[in-house]
Amino acid sequence: VQLQASGGGLVQAGGSLRLSCVASGSGFTFRLTTFAWHRQAPGKQRELVASITGGGSTLYADSVKGRFTISRDNAKNTVYLQMNSLKSEDTGVYYCRCGVDYWGQGTQVTVSS
């Protein structure tokens, strides 16, 4: 499984970004697989931001509830993370995860205050 994350960048506080994660390869069925976004801020441990099951059930960290939305497009093998009302504490490297074993390369999100 290969995961290609994109969409990060520099944004002012209060702004929005949309991250994308395209999954490819063999050995998995995209529409049945749980995906997640994690993030790691400098000097901190990696943390779960949001996840979505094959059935579309979602889970969010308390810190992003009401601001972030995870979604998936099974036809495009792509998972998205829409991030609104961004705060400086959202700064970090965002990683896409497929199942329990596969991680993307990460995309940097920097929110300036």
C-alpha positions in Angstrom: 0.0 0.0 0.0 1.3 3.5 -0.9 -0.2 6.6 0.5 0.5 10.0 -1.0 -0.6 13.0 1.2 -0.8 16.5 -0.1 -2.5 19.8 0.6 -0.4 21.2 3.5 0.9 24.7 3.5 1.2 28.0 5.4 -2.1 29.6 6.4 -3.1 32.4 8.8 -5.1 31.6 11.9 -8.8 31.3 11.1 -8.1 30.1 7.6 -8.7 26.7 5.9 -6.8 23.9 4.2 -7.9 20.6 2.7 -5.5 17.7 2.9 -5.8 14.7 0.5 -4.4 11.2 0.8 -4.4 9.0 -2.3 -4.0 5.3 -1.6 -2.7 2.9 -4.2 -1.3 -0.6 -4.4 -2.5 -4.1 -3.8 -3.5 -6.1 -0.8 -6.3 -4.0 0.4 -9.8 -3.0 -0.6 -10.1 0.7 -0.3 -13.8 0.9 0.4 -13.6 -1.5 3.3 -10.5 0.0 5.0 -10.4 2.4 7.9 -8.2 5.5 7.3 -7.0 8.1 9.7 -5.2 11.4 9.9 -2.6 11.9 12.6 -0.4 14.9 13.3 2.9 15.6 15.1 3.8 19.0 16.4 7.5 19.8 17.1 8.6 18.2 20.4 5.3 16.3 20.8 4.1 12.8 20.2 2.1 11.9 17.2 -1.6 12.1 17.9 -4.8 10.9 16.2 -6.8 13.8 14.6 -9.6 11.9 12.9 -10.5 8.5 11.4 -13.2 7.2 9.1 -14.3 3.6 8.6 -15.3 1.8 5.5 -18.9 2.4 6.5 -18.3 6.1 6.9 -18.3 6.3 10.7 -16.0 9.1 11.9 -14.1 9.8 15.0 -12.4 13.1 16.0 -10.0 14.4 18.6 -11.7 16.7 21.0 -9.4 19.5 19.9 -10.7 19.5 16.3 -14.3 18.6 16.7 -16.5 21.1 14.9 -13.6 22.5 12.9 -12.2 19.5 10.9 -14.1 17.0 8.7 -12.8 13.7 7.4 -14.3 12.2 4.3 -13.6 9.7 1.6 -14.2 9.2 -2.1 -14.1 5.5 -2.8 -14.2 6.1 -6.5 -10.9 8.0 -6.3 -9.2 6.0 -3.5 -8.8 9.3 -1.7 -9.4 10.4 1.9 -9.7 14.1 2.7 -9.3 16.2 5.8 -11.1 19.6 5.6 -9.6 21.9 8.2 -11.4 25.1 9.0 -10.9 27.8 11.7 -7.3 26.8 12.0 -5.4 27.7 15.1 -1.6 28.0 15.7 -1.8 24.8 17.8 -2.9 22.9 14.7 0.6 23.4 13.3 2.5 20.1 12.6 3.2 17.4 10.1 0.0 15.6 9.2 0.2 11.9 8.3 -2.3 9.7 6.6 -2.7 6.1 7.9 -4.3 3.1 6.2 -5.4 0.3 8.5 -2.9 -0.2 11.2 0.3 -0.7 9.3 0.6 1.8 6.5 1.6 5.5 6.7 2.0 8.2 4.2 5.0 10.6 4.1 3.4 13.5 5.9 2.5 17.0 4.8 3.4 20.1 6.7 0.7 22.4 8.0 1.8 25.7 9.5 -0.7 28.1 11.0 0.6 31.6 11.7 -1.1 33.7 14.4 
